[in-house]
Amino acid sequence: MINLAKPLSNVIHVVVMILGLSFLTLPAHAQTDSKDVDAELPKVRILTSEGAIELQLRPDVAPQTVENFLQYAREGFFDGTVFHRVIPGFMIQGGGFTEDMARKETRTPIKNEASPTLPNLRGTVAMARTNAPDSATSQFFINVAKNDFLNAGVRGAGYAVFAKVTAGMGVVDTIAGVQTARVRGMADVPVNPVVIESVTLLE
C-alpha cells in the first residue's frame, strides 16, 4: 500500500510557503501603488515675497476645484496678488487682491467640493468663499492649524480642501506671524504686503 501522508505533507508545506510569500509582498505592492498615486498628482510652486511654498493638488477628490485653481495659475491671475487676510493660529488667505487692496475680477464661482476625505488640517489648502456654499472663485487659504470647524458637515457645507503644502511650511508660518492692521475697512491685512509673485505648475 502506498503511503500518501508524506507526499501530502510536502504539498501542504509548499502551499503554505507560497501563501506566506504572497502575504509578504502585498504591503510592498500597496506601498508602491501609493507612491505612484502621489507621483501622478500635480504640484505647484507659489513664489511669494517671503519665500516659496510648494503644493500637491488633489484632483482625485476635488477635480473642479483643482482645475479652477490651475486655470487661474495658467492665466497668470495670481501674479501680483497678495495674502490679504492673515490670522495667526488660524490661516493665511490670498489670491484675490492686488497690493493696493483692489479686488481682481474673477470668473464664475464654482461648486463647493468640500469632502470628509480631505479635512482642514494644518498645511492643507482650501477655497475661500462667502456664506453661500457655491461661491468660491480665486481666493484660497492655507490652514496653519487644525481647523475642524471648517469641515463639511460641522457647520454646514464646509470649505473645500484641494491641496496640501509639501514644502515651505516655514514660509507659511512666517507669513502667519506678520504684523497686520485694518485697511480699507478690512481687518487682518499685513502692514507690509506679502506678495504672490507667481504660481507655476511643476513638471
Phi, psi and chi 1 to 4 in degrees:
 res  aa     phi    psi   chi1   chi2   chi3   chi4
   1 MET       -  137.7 -175.8  174.0  178.3      -
   2 ILE   -81.6  135.3  -60.2  172.6      -      -
   3 ASN   -87.1  108.2 -175.4   -2.6      -      -
   4 LEU   -90.1   -8.1  -64.2  175.8      -      -
   5 ALA   -63.2  -45.2      -      -      -      -
   6 LYS   -69.1  -50.0 -171.0  171.9 -177.8 -179.4
   7 PRO   -57.5  -40.1  -24.7   34.7      -      -
   8 LEU   -65.1  -38.2 -175.4   59.1      -      -
   9 SER   -63.2  -40.3  174.2      -      -      -
  10 ASN   -64.7  -41.1  -70.7  -21.6      -      -
  11 VAL   -62.8  -45.3  169.6      -      -      -
  12 ILE   -61.4  -40.7  -68.2  172.4      -      -
  13 HIS   -61.0  -43.7 -178.7   67.7      -      -
  14 VAL   -64.7  -43.9  171.3      -      -      -
  15 VAL   -61.1  -44.0  170.1      -      -      -
  16 VAL   -61.4  -40.6  169.1      -      -      -
  17 MET   -63.9  -42.8  -75.3 -176.9   62.8      -
  18 ILE   -63.9  -44.2  -68.4  172.1      -      -
  19 LEU   -62.7  -39.8  -72.3  173.5      -      -
  20 GLY   -62.4  -42.1      -      -      -      -
  21 LEU   -65.8  -36.2  -71.3  171.7      -      -
  22 SER   -63.2  -44.9  -62.1      -      -      -
  23 PHE   -65.3  -33.4  -76.3  122.0      -      -
  24 LEU   -67.6  -32.7  -74.9  172.9      -      -
  25 THR   -84.3  -17.3   57.0      -      -      -
  26 LEU   -59.8  -49.6  -79.0  174.7      -      -
  27 PRO   -59.5  -36.8  -23.2   34.6      -      -
  28 ALA   -63.2  -43.4      -      -      -      -
  29 HIS   -64.2  -41.4  -76.0  -56.6      -      -
  30 ALA   -62.8  -41.8      -      -      -      -
  31 GLN   -65.9  -41.4 -171.3  174.3   14.2      -
  32 THR   -63.2  -43.8  -58.2      -      -      -
  33 ASP   -60.6  -40.7  -68.0  -16.6      -      -
  34 SER   -63.0  -41.7  176.5      -      -      -
  35 LYS   -66.4  -37.1  -71.2 -179.5  179.0  178.1
  36 ASP   -63.4  -41.5  -70.9  -16.6      -      -
  37 VAL   -62.7  -45.4  169.4      -      -      -
  38 ASP   -59.8  -39.8  -75.8  -13.6      -      -
  39 ALA   -66.2  -28.6      -      -      -      -
  40 GLU   -84.6  -17.0  -67.5  171.1    0.2      -
  41 LEU   -72.8  134.5  -64.7  174.1      -      -
  42 PRO   -66.2  149.6   22.4  -32.0      -      -
  43 LYS  -128.0  146.8  -65.0 -178.8  179.7 -179.7
  44 VAL  -131.3  157.1  -61.6      -      -      -
  45 ARG  -116.5  124.5  176.3 -177.4  -71.2  117.9
  46 ILE   -99.9  111.8  -57.9  175.3      -      -
  47 LEU   -93.3  118.0 -176.4   59.4      -      -
  48 THR  -115.6  171.1   79.3      -      -      -
  49 SER   -69.1  -10.7   52.6      -      -      -
  50 GLU  -103.9   -3.9  -63.5  -65.9  -27.5      -
  51 GLY   133.8 -176.9      -      -      -      -
  52 ALA   -99.1  144.9      -      -      -      -
  53 ILE  -128.1  128.6  -55.3  166.0      -      -
  54 GLU  -108.0  138.8  -68.2 -172.8    6.8      -
  55 LEU  -122.6  147.3  -49.0  178.8      -      -
  56 GLN  -108.5  123.2 -177.0  179.9   64.9      -
  57 LEU   -89.5  157.4  -51.2 -177.5      -      -
  58 ARG  -124.3   72.4  -67.8  -64.0  -56.4  -87.7
  59 PRO   -66.9  -17.9   25.1  -34.7      -      -
  60 ASP   -69.7  -22.3   54.5  -36.7      -      -
  61 VAL  -111.0  -36.9  179.5      -      -      -
  62 ALA  -130.6   68.8      -      -      -      -
  63 PRO   -61.3  -44.6   21.4  -33.3      -      -
  64 GLN   -68.5  -38.0 -175.3  178.8  -10.0      -
  65 THR   -65.4  -44.5  -53.2      -      -      -
  66 VAL   -64.6  -45.0  167.5      -      -      -
  67 GLU   -63.3  -39.3 -179.4   50.5   38.5      -
  68 ASN   -59.9  -47.5  174.7   70.5      -      -
  69 PHE   -62.1  -45.1 -179.1   84.5      -      -
  70 LEU   -65.7  -35.6  -72.5  175.9      -      -
  71 GLN   -64.9  -43.4 -172.0  171.8  -14.3      -
  72 TYR   -61.0  -40.6  -81.5  115.4      -      -
  73 ALA   -65.0  -45.3      -      -      -      -
  74 ARG   -61.3  -35.5  -65.8 -173.3 -163.4  103.1
  75 GLU   -77.8   -7.2  -65.7  170.5   -6.6      -
  76 GLY    75.4   16.9      -      -      -      -
  77 PHE   -59.0  -40.0  178.3   92.7      -      -
  78 PHE   -74.3  -19.6  -65.1  120.6      -      -
  79 ASP   -61.1  121.7  -58.2   -0.5      -      -
  80 GLY    88.4    0.2      -      -      -      -
  81 THR   -83.4  175.4   59.5      -      -      -
  82 VAL  -131.9  164.0  -64.5      -      -      -
  83 PHE   -83.4  102.0  -78.7   99.7      -      -
  84 HIS   -94.2  -10.9   64.0  -83.3      -      -
  85 ARG  -135.2  114.7 -174.2  175.0  178.0 -132.7
  86 VAL  -130.0  118.6  168.9      -      -      -
  87 ILE  -128.4  108.5  -55.9  176.2      -      -
  88 PRO   -59.0  141.8   19.9  -30.8      -      -
  89 GLY    77.5    5.0      -      -      -      -
  90 PHE  -133.3  -77.4  178.8   30.2      -      -
  91 MET  -167.0  168.1   58.7   92.7 -137.6      -
  92 ILE  -122.6  134.2   62.9  173.3      -      -
  93 GLN  -123.2  137.9  179.9  176.0  -27.4      -
  94 GLY  -156.5 -170.4      -      -      -      -
  95 GLY    92.8   14.8      -      -      -      -
  96 GLY  -139.9  -14.7      -      -      -      -
  97 PHE  -125.8  150.6  -71.0   83.8      -      -
  98 THR   -86.4  177.5   59.7      -      -      -
  99 GLU   -60.0  -31.2  -73.7 -172.3   60.1      -
 100 ASP   -89.6   15.8   57.9   -0.1      -      -
 101 MET    64.4   34.3  -67.1  -57.2  -69.0      -
 102 ALA   -91.9  131.7      -      -      -      -
 103 ARG   -77.0  131.1 -174.4 -171.8  -64.8  -90.1
 104 LYS   -83.4  146.8  -64.4 -167.9   68.8  171.3
 105 GLU   -74.9  135.2 -173.7  174.4  -12.1      -
 106 THR  -118.2  174.6   61.3      -      -      -
 107 ARG   -81.7 -175.6  -61.6 -167.8  -52.3  -85.7
 108 THR   -63.1  140.0  -56.1      -      -      -
 109 PRO   -59.0  158.3  -24.9   35.8      -      -
 110 ILE  -111.5  166.9   59.7  172.9      -      -
 111 LYS   -70.4  141.9  179.3 -177.8  178.0 -178.9
 112 ASN   -74.1  117.8 -172.8  -14.0      -      -
 113 GLU  -107.0   28.5  -66.3 -177.7  -53.9      -
 114 ALA   -56.5  135.2      -      -      -      -
 115 SER  -142.5  142.9  166.5      -      -      -
 116 PRO   -61.1  -20.3  -22.3   34.3      -      -
 117 THR   -64.7  -32.3  -53.7      -      -      -
 118 LEU  -122.9   88.3  -72.1 -179.6      -      -
 119 PRO   -77.3  164.9   28.9  -34.9      -      -
 120 ASN   -82.0   81.3  -76.1  -90.5      -      -
 121 LEU   -96.4  165.9  -57.4  174.5      -      -
 122 ARG   -56.5  131.3  170.8  175.5  161.9   79.6
 123 GLY    90.3   -3.8      -      -      -      -
 124 THR   -88.5  159.8   57.3      -      -      -
 125 VAL  -120.7  130.5 -171.8      -      -      -
 126 ALA  -132.0  164.4      -      -      -      -
 127 MET   -84.5  135.1  -66.2  -57.2  -63.1      -
 128 ALA   -83.2  153.1      -      -      -      -
 129 ARG  -158.0  175.1   60.0  171.2  175.6   81.0
 130 THR   -86.6 -165.7   66.0      -      -      -
 131 ASN   -67.6  -19.6  -70.8  -27.7      -      -
 132 ALA   -78.3  126.2      -      -      -      -
 133 PRO   -55.4  -41.5  -26.3   35.9      -      -
 134 ASP  -100.2   54.8  -58.5  -32.7      -      -
 135 SER  -122.4    4.8   59.4      -      -      -
 136 ALA   -68.6  140.7      -      -      -      -
 137 THR  -125.9  -92.4   53.7      -      -      -
 138 SER  -109.3  -21.5   66.6      -      -      -
 139 GLN   -75.8  139.7  -67.0 -175.5   38.9      -
 140 PHE  -136.3  165.2   60.6   91.7      -      -
 141 PHE  -139.7  152.3   61.2   90.4      -      -
 142 ILE  -109.6  121.1  -57.0  176.0      -      -
 143 ASN   -70.9  128.9  -70.6  -65.8      -      -
 144 VAL  -103.3    5.0  -62.5      -      -      -
 145 ALA  -150.1  170.8      -      -      -      -
 146 LYS   -78.1  109.1 -178.5 -179.5  178.4 -177.0
 147 ASN  -112.3   73.6  -65.9  -43.6      -      -
 148 ASP   -58.8  -30.7  -71.3  -22.0      -      -
 149 PHE   -68.4   -9.4   66.5   96.1      -      -
 150 LEU   -92.6   -3.0  -60.3  179.1      -      -
 151 ASN   -76.8  153.3  -64.3  -22.5      -      -
 152 ALA   -58.5  131.0      -      -      -      -
 153 GLY    91.5  -12.9      -      -      -      -
 154 VAL   -81.1  -51.3  176.6      -      -      -
 155 ARG  -131.0   43.6  -66.7 -175.6 -177.8  177.0
 156 GLY   112.8 -143.6      -      -      -      -
 157 ALA   -68.3  -26.1      -      -      -      -
 158 GLY    82.5  179.3      -      -      -      -
 159 TYR  -117.2  128.0  -68.8   75.9      -      -
 160 ALA   -75.4  112.2      -      -      -      -
 161 VAL   -79.6  133.9  172.6      -      -      -
 162 PHE  -134.8    1.8   66.5   95.7      -      -
 163 ALA  -162.6  170.8      -      -      -      -
 164 LYS  -140.9  151.6   67.7  177.1 -179.9  180.0
 165 VAL   -76.4  126.0  175.4      -      -      -
 166 THR  -108.2  -15.7   54.3      -      -      -
 167 ALA  -157.3  143.0      -      -      -      -
 168 GLY    94.6   19.5      -      -      -      -
 169 MET   -63.9  -26.1 -162.8   60.6 -162.1      -
 170 GLY   -64.1  -35.7      -      -      -      -
 171 VAL   -65.6  -42.8  174.2      -      -      -
 172 VAL   -58.8  -45.5  174.4      -      -      -
 173 ASP   -64.8  -36.2  -71.5  -27.0      -      -
 174 THR   -62.8  -45.8  -64.0      -      -      -
 175 ILE   -61.8  -40.8  -63.9  171.8      -      -
 176 ALA   -62.8  -20.3      -      -      -      -
 177 GLY  -100.3    4.5      -      -      -      -
 178 VAL   -72.7  157.9  -58.9      -      -      -
 179 GLN   -70.7  136.9 -176.6 -179.0   -3.6      -
 180 THR  -124.4  166.1   61.9      -      -      -
 181 ALA  -155.4  176.4      -      -      -      -
 182 ARG   -89.6  126.2 -179.7  172.6  -72.1  -84.9
 183 VAL  -131.0  125.2  178.0      -      -      -
 184 ARG    51.5   40.7  -65.6 -168.3  176.4 -176.3
 185 GLY    82.0   -0.1      -      -      -      -
 186 MET  -105.4  134.3  -65.3  179.3   61.3      -
 187 ALA   -90.2  162.3      -      -      -      -
 188 ASP    64.5   32.5  -51.6  -54.3      -      -
 189 VAL   -92.3  127.8  179.3      -      -      -
 190 PRO   -55.3  134.5  -30.0   38.5      -      -
 191 VAL   -62.5  -45.2  173.0      -      -      -
 192 ASN  -102.6  118.1  -63.2  -49.0      -      -
 193 PRO   -52.5  133.7  -26.3   35.9      -      -
 194 VAL  -100.4  103.3  179.2      -      -      -
 195 VAL   -91.9  136.6 -177.5      -      -      -
 196 ILE   -88.6  107.3  -62.9  174.3      -      -
 197 GLU   -78.0  -36.5  -62.2  173.5    3.4      -
 198 SER  -165.2  156.9   63.8      -      -      -
 199 VAL  -130.0  115.0  177.6      -      -      -
 200 THR  -125.6  144.0   53.6      -      -      -
 201 LEU   -78.6  130.7 -177.2   63.5      -      -
 202 LEU   -89.7  133.2  -60.6  176.1      -      -
 203 GLU   -82.9      -  -61.3  -63.0  -25.0      -
